């Protein structure tokens, strides 16, 4: 079987406290460990996405809206949905394998991850991937628009939504 859950792969967490949140695989354990005898991986993800910034916001408000909150967690492979994206931010040196052993190491790993994600967000690379749909209504509208445009031939070239 091909191993496609590799480090730096962007995934979406499906179960648990951070369900629906985007994360990045830091290290994968395909055969499992003694404590967890199943395939799992260490992920670092975004707990709270940055808000939309508008031009009339002050510098203080813009800085506050651009904040990112992060989490570090061990997750079962069954509870992850892989995406086609990879993130070129290297988190191996920031989030060690034993980051979850003590609370101090976990907090330090979360802070370092937060700095890397915020730096990445502020440079403007992959900015769209930091935002997530806030309500299921918007998601429903998106799927409806996709379905409605895919029924009529010739409209896919001039698609109003860009992915």
C-alpha positions as CSV (number, residue, x, y, z in Angstrom):
1,X,0.0,0.0,0.0
2,X,1.3,3.5,-0.9
3,X,1.9,5.7,2.1
4,X,0.4,9.1,1.3
5,X,0.1,10.5,4.8
6,X,3.6,11.9,4.8
7,X,5.1,14.8,6.8
8,X,4.0,18.3,5.7
9,X,0.8,16.9,4.2
10,X,-2.3,19.1,4.9
11,X,-5.2,17.2,6.5
12,X,-8.5,18.0,8.0
13,X,-9.3,16.5,11.5
14,X,-12.7,14.7,11.4
15,X,-13.3,13.6,15.0
16,X,-12.8,15.1,18.4
17,X,-12.4,18.5,19.8
18,X,-10.7,19.9,16.7
19,X,-13.1,18.4,14.2
20,X,-13.2,20.4,11.0
21,X,-9.9,22.1,11.6
22,X,-6.9,22.1,9.3
23,X,-3.7,20.5,10.4
24,X,-0.3,19.5,9.0
25,X,1.3,16.1,9.6
26,X,4.6,16.5,11.5
27,X,5.5,12.8,12.0
28,X,3.6,9.6,11.1
29,X,3.7,6.3,12.9
30,X,2.4,3.7,10.4
31,X,3.0,0.6,12.5
32,X,1.9,2.3,15.7
33,X,3.8,2.3,19.0
34,X,3.5,0.4,22.2
35,X,1.1,2.9,23.7
36,X,-1.0,3.2,20.5
37,X,-0.9,0.0,18.5
38,X,-2.6,1.5,15.4
39,X,-1.5,3.9,12.7
40,X,-1.4,7.5,13.9
41,X,0.4,10.7,13.4
42,X,1.6,13.8,15.3
43,X,-0.2,16.8,13.8
44,X,0.1,20.6,14.3
45,X,-3.0,22.5,13.4
46,X,-4.9,25.7,13.5
47,X,-7.3,26.0,16.5
48,X,-8.6,29.5,15.6
49,X,-8.3,30.9,12.1
50,X,-7.4,34.6,11.4
51,X,-10.4,36.9,10.8
52,X,-11.0,38.9,7.7
53,X,-9.2,42.2,7.7
54,X,-10.6,45.3,6.0
55,X,-8.9,48.4,5.0
56,X,-10.4,50.8,7.5
57,X,-9.2,48.7,10.5
58,X,-6.6,50.2,12.7
59,X,-3.1,48.6,13.0
60,X,-4.0,47.3,16.4
61,X,-7.2,45.7,15.2
62,X,-5.5,44.3,12.1
63,X,-2.8,42.7,14.3
64,X,-5.5,41.2,16.6
65,X,-7.5,39.8,13.6
66,X,-4.3,38.3,12.1
67,X,-3.7,36.1,15.1
68,X,-3.6,32.3,14.8
69,X,-4.2,29.8,17.6
70,X,-2.6,26.4,17.2
71,X,-2.8,22.9,18.6
72,X,-0.5,19.9,18.7
73,X,-2.0,16.4,18.9
74,X,-1.6,12.7,18.2
75,X,-4.5,11.6,15.9
76,X,-5.5,8.2,14.5
77,X,-5.3,7.9,10.8
78,X,-9.0,7.0,10.7
79,X,-9.8,10.5,12.0
80,X,-8.0,12.4,9.3
81,X,-9.0,13.4,5.8
82,X,-6.0,14.1,3.6
83,X,-6.0,16.9,1.1
84,X,-3.9,17.3,-2.0
85,X,-1.9,20.2,-0.5
86,X,1.4,20.1,1.2
87,X,2.8,22.9,3.4
88,X,6.5,23.8,2.9
89,X,6.8,25.1,6.5
90,X,9.1,22.6,8.3
91,X,7.8,21.9,11.7
92,X,10.0,18.9,12.6
93,X,12.5,21.0,14.5
94,X,9.7,23.0,16.3
95,X,7.5,20.1,17.3
96,X,9.6,17.1,18.5
97,X,8.1,13.7,18.9
98,X,8.1,13.9,22.7
99,X,6.3,17.3,22.7
100,X,3.2,15.8,24.3
101,X,5.1,14.2,27.3
102,X,4.8,17.3,29.5
103,X,2.7,20.4,29.5
104,X,5.7,22.7,29.3
105,X,6.9,21.0,26.1
106,X,3.5,21.1,24.6
107,X,3.0,24.8,25.3
108,X,6.5,25.6,23.9
109,X,5.7,23.6,20.7
110,X,2.3,25.4,20.3
111,X,4.0,28.8,20.6
112,X,6.7,28.0,18.1
113,X,4.1,26.5,15.7
114,X,2.0,29.7,16.1
115,X,4.9,31.8,15.2
116,X,5.6,29.8,12.0
117,X,2.0,29.8,10.9
118,X,1.6,33.6,11.6
119,X,4.8,34.3,9.7
120,X,3.5,32.2,6.8
121,X,0.1,34.0,6.9
122,X,1.6,37.5,7.0
123,X,3.9,36.9,4.0
124,X,0.8,36.2,1.9
125,X,1.6,32.7,0.7
126,X,-1.4,30.3,0.7
127,X,-3.6,32.9,2.5
128,X,-6.8,31.3,1.2
129,X,-6.0,28.0,2.9
130,X,-6.1,29.7,6.3
131,X,-9.8,30.6,6.0
132,X,-12.5,28.0,6.6
133,X,-16.2,28.2,6.0
134,X,-17.7,29.7,9.1
135,X,-21.2,28.2,8.7
136,X,-22.8,25.3,7.0
137,X,-25.1,27.7,5.2
138,X,-22.1,29.1,3.3
139,X,-21.0,25.6,2.5
140,X,-24.5,24.7,1.3
141,X,-24.5,27.7,-1.0
142,X,-21.1,26.8,-2.4
143,X,-22.1,23.3,-3.3
144,X,-25.4,24.6,-4.8
145,X,-23.4,27.0,-7.0
146,X,-21.0,24.2,-8.0
147,X,-23.9,21.8,-8.8
148,X,-25.9,24.5,-10.7
149,X,-22.9,25.5,-12.9
150,X,-21.8,21.9,-13.6
151,X,-25.2,21.1,-15.2
152,X,-25.0,23.7,-17.9
153,X,-22.3,22.8,-20.5
154,X,-19.5,25.3,-21.3
155,X,-19.7,27.2,-18.0
156,X,-16.8,25.4,-16.2
157,X,-14.2,27.4,-18.1
158,X,-15.6,30.7,-16.7
159,X,-16.3,29.4,-13.2
160,X,-17.1,32.2,-10.7
161,X,-15.4,30.4,-7.8
162,X,-11.7,29.8,-8.0
163,X,-10.1,27.0,-6.0
